[in-house]
């Protein structure tokens, strides 16, 4: 699988890659070391995914805040990041 990066205004060319007598497929979006890459190099999908993770962490901390000491809550927050 490979990504052909392009700008928004430029139409993508049909690129055929072959390796070991098999065609390599082109993809438009992929996750590379935790960063979501899109072929147009926009960050929207990556930011949306990070917002979901941060919302989950904030909700967990908000729930635990009433039950545990403040120092423990701060330590849990640092672990989530």
N, C-alpha and C positions, 0 to 999 in steps of 0.2 A: 504494500500500500504506500502511496506517496501523495503529497499535496503539491499542487502547482499554484503558487501564490500569484495574485494578480490584483490590479486596482479595480475599482467598481466600474469604471467607464470602458475598460478594455474587455472584449469578449475572450473567453477561454479557447485555446486551441485544443484540438483533439490530439493528445499525446499518447502514443502507445509505447510502453516499455516492456521489454521481454527479458526474462532472466531464467536461465535453466529450462528453456523451451516452454515457459509459462508466462502469460501476460500479468503484469503488475497493475493492480487496480488503482485508479485515482480516487482520492477521497476529498471532501470539502471541509471536513472538520475532524480534528483528532485531539487526544489528550497526550501531551508530552511532558513528562515529569510533573504532573499536576497542573500544568498550564494548558488551557483549552485554546488551541490554535485554529483559526478559520482561514480559508484560502484568501479572503479579502483583507486579512490582518486587522479585523475589528476586535474589540475587547468585550463586546456586549455579552456573549455567551459565557465567557470566563467570569465576568463580574456577576452575572446572574447566579452562577453556580456558587461563587464565594458568598453571596448574600444569603443563600439558603443555608450554607454551613454556619455562617455567623449568627443567623437567626436561631438556629437550633442550639448553639452554644449559649447565646444570651438567654433563651428560655430556660435552659437547664440551670444556669447560674441564678436566674430570678427565682426559680422554684427552690433551689437549695439555700438561697440567701436567708430565708426565714428559719431554717433548721440548723445551720452550722455557723461557727464563728466567722467573723469577717476575714481573718487571715487565711483560713482554709478556702473560702470562696475566691479570694484573690489568687491563690495558688492554682485552683482549678481553672480559672480563667486563662492563666498563662499556659497551662497544659493544652487547652483547646486550640490555641493559636499555633 
